[in-house]
Amino acid sequence: MEFIIITGLSGAGKTSALHVLEDIGYYCVDNIPASLLSTLYTLCLNSNNQSMKRAAVVVDVRGNDNYEQMNSQIEDFKKSHSDVKILFIGAKLDVVITRYKETRRKHPLSDRLRDGTVSEAVNFESALLNPIRRLADFRIDTTYMSNKQLRERVLNLFMEDATQSLTLTFMSFGFKYGIPLEADTIIDVRCLPNPFYIAELKPLTGLDESVRNYVLSSEDTQKFVSLTLDLLDFSVPIYLKEGKSELVIGVGCTGGKHRSVTVARQLEEHFRGLGYKCVIQHRDIDKAYPN
């Protein structure tokens, strides 16, 4: 039995994540009150329909008037069922506000607050969801993500058995576009040789062998990667022992195209070779250079 609770900020992408899980065979329910979680879980558990043995539900402020009770109900439900995981979808608050203004949609809390503005609703919702954010097994920040990238992230997390104990996600990114908020660890590789300044390498990425060879041929890079792996080889088993479900390791260079991609690949290949479930995502690799 797999039971995924999707929660998080309105406008961050919860429904989009649910649609991805539905596409890969999960039995999905959107906007269910937290008070009905146990009822639905029991129905799925006792059903003869095997498709209901993998269920995903969205629980958020739309179907729950008593917010403190919603938080405690989710927490109690998770503690009572070892096969329940929580996926929290978030984003920077100013980005969520902008999304609502661009789509001209009303925030689900707007009518329940005195001011009723989108800004007040988004900030209020973020504060009240803090207990569930801390409880989450998986966290995805969609601030800088396209719909395609969100889909890839959800697929990578749940295509295989969701009961596997730890997923290592290696995410390359560019510091110029912001640090990924879901990252547990940030590795800064801006100190390494930069292919950006080599004319024939600039238009390429760390997925190209010529760029990879250039970055890895440096003694500084080899020592940097070796020491980084020493640290991760020590720390990852500790995270596993503590019961962490996903460890997101951000690897950042300036633009997220060359050095970060190369080093993220090296780290991912190392841990995949050790038998860990690994995911790799290059957040900013497709971003165009400014004119």
HUPEHU-V748087 format. One record per run of one state. SS is the DSSP state (a for helix, b for strand, c for the rest). FROM is the first residue (numbers start at 0). LEN is the number of residues. If there is no record, write none. Layout:
SS&FROM&LEN / SS&FROM&LEN
This chain:
c&0&1 / b&1&7 / c&8&5 / a&13&10 / c&23&3 / b&26&3 / c&29&4 / a&33&13 / c&46&3 / a&49&4 / b&53&5 / c&58&2 / a&60&3 / c&63&3 / a&66&14 / c&80&3 / b&83&7 / c&90&2 / a&92&11 / c&103&6 / a&109&3 / c&112&5 / a&117&11 / c&128&1 / a&129&6 / c&135&2 / b&137&4 / c&141&5 / a&146&12 / c&158&8 / b&166&8 / a&174&3 / c&177&7 / b&184&4 / c&188&6 / a&194&3 / c&197&1 / a&198&4 / c&202&6 / a&208&8 / c&216&2 / a&218&23 / c&241&4 / b&245&8 / c&253&5 / a&258&15 / c&273&3 / b&276&6 / c&282&9
